[in-house]
Amino acid sequence: MRVNGRHFRAVNWHVESAGVQWIEQRLLPHRFEQVVSVSPEDVALSIETMQVRGAPSIGAAAAYGLALAWRVDAMHFFDHWLTRFRATRPTAVNLFHACNAMLACAETSPTANQMIECAQNYADAEVAANRRIGATMAELISVGQRRILTHCNAGWLAAVDWGTATAGIYHLAAAGEKPSVWVDETRPRLQGARLTAWELNQEGIDCQIQADGAAAWMMALGKVDAIVVGADRIAANGDVANKIGTYALSLAAREHGVPMYVAAPSSTFDPACPRGRDIPIEQRDDKEVLYMDGIGEVGDIQEIRIAASGVSANNPAFDVTPNANLSGIVSEHGLWHG
């Protein structure tokens, strides 16, 4: 998608350096920067520290990182780098899907260029899936006044390009429609406010940031035509793990008769996981809840504590929404009701 009119992907192979390049998402929306590294450890750290985030982008970053590991340290690919990348984030199943794809490629004794091509094909397949998701989603949300509510960031930053939840919105806009988007801020890391609103604005799509707690009230007022969210893992029975707060949205949507859809590529489905209760939920650092950062008056990024000294925090990064609460799940293969 576009930044200041130019096309970018969230993560890509950097030909000039023979390394991996990614957008440093923690600096957005205040600063747009790309990082390039020829160290597979740096790529692993970019996933762990949420420089790269969003399940499909995490998978693509792992694929590129493993291709890089094969190029610079093939001797330790099987006994170190595969384990290292699999340990970066526990909930997003795309990560493990990508690692398995790169393992299958590595077992054929490829050249470095063939491994890079494998990673590129993986990323390209994710982008193609996202476009197909968008075509289906556009049909589902092209009703009413097209007032769409999103939670967290399931846009192109999270999905290499196009996005999952946002892909349908982008398709509508490209067709000349004028969708408007309620963007949940998404505590505690504010991915909605900092990422989704930023990228929608870059594409010229009308949006407004709102507090997470405002979502149910907007539904009660009849001002939400549909909810579309992404996913980090979808169990075999259709239960969905997504950013914390998604489950609460599903309860409000069911109460007020608002259709709620999950948009995710097939790499997010985990047939080996029977139910949502079997999905591991990442418990993240207290600091994400107790501190916030923003841009100061002179343009510097500052971190401040917002809670009393000595107070601790509970910070589950995800929750699980039962499939029964959803109107449907959209993958590149179409609408799936579970």
Beta strands, then each sheet from edge to edge (+ up, - down):
strand 1: 2-3
strand 2: 6-7
strand 3: 11-14
strand 4: 19-23
strand 5: 34-37
strand 6: 147-150
strand 7: 180-184
strand 8: 206-210
strand 9: 226-229
strand 10: 233-235
strand 11: 240-243
strand 12: 260-263
strand 13: 269-270
strand 14: 291-295
strand 15: 301-305
strand 16: 318-321
strand 17: 328-331
strand 18: 334-336
sheet 1: 1+ 2-
sheet 2: 3+ 4- 5+
sheet 3: 8+ 7+ 6+ 9+ 12+ 17+ 18-
sheet 4: 13+ 10+ 11- 16+
sheet 5: 14+ 15-
end
